[in-house]
Amino acid sequence: MKKLLALLISAMTILSFCGFTADTDPAKVYQQAYEKSVAATKQEAKAVMDMQMELGELTIPMKMDMDMKWSREGGKYLMSAAGSMTAMGETMPFAYYYTDGWYYMDMMGQKIKAPMDMEQMMELSKQMMLQSPTAELFDQVHMDEVGENYRITYKIGNSKMKEFIGQAMGMVNTMGGVSDAAAADTAEILPGTMNGQMTVDGKANILSERMSMNLYMKIADETVKCAMRMKASYEPVGKDFAITFPDDLASYQEQVVPAA
């Protein structure tokens, strides 16, 4: 179950803002919103993902939801992410935190922590925030106006999906080291294609995203077919919010994150 959670979180990762003037090139509009998101000093997002795994005649539906907040203001970095995974009739909550140079994880009845510098955690947070693909990966892209907003629809083919997955899977090694879930070492991802849709407002804020992707995971001698559907919503960049932490962080057991 722990490996399934690590794989699902990594899949969610594969699937996540200065005013702007609408451009007739949808890739440029997308990239402006993407770059504003990356440059943000605070971000809040909510996401839900459904995944169906097929192994021979066995079909395993899974669902994950996650709420995440992070802030990098005044030379200090804070992050809080919490959600749950449902698979095989079991729902398992999980939570991740970062404050004062420590990364904390509460999952599968284990509460563990590891020292992590701010640069590492900022990169991990970007990946956990449902890192969106960059526009140069698109094989097809077009844009529609929806009221005062812009809806950008795109497709990423198999060859460029390999590059995208390679970038996004960097998070799994870090999470696997902290959680002792060795999914990154036991699973090979064989990419398919991705279809996505991003809605952007007139200030280059990403309002929502939808992504669908098919891929294969090779685990030992078995090949698992995966179909994933994800939707996410974002609060506008600059909106104020509070990040809170549980009172028992000091009691988390320390672990050392393996070097990359």
Buried (B, 14 or more C-beta within 10 A) or exposed (E): EBBBBBBBBBBBBBBBBEEBEBBEEBBBBBBBBBBBBBEBEBBBBBBBBBBBBBEEEEEBEBBBBBEBBBBBEEEEBBBBBBBBBBBEEEEBEBBBBBBEEBBBBBBBEEBBBBEBEEEBBBEBBBBBBBBBBBBEBBBEBEBEEEEEBBBBBBBBBEEBBEBBBEBBBBBBBBBBBBBEBBBBEBBEBBBBBBBBBBBBBEBBBBBBBBBBBBBBBEBEEEBBBBBBBBBBBBBBBEEEEEBEBBEEBEEBEEBEBEEE
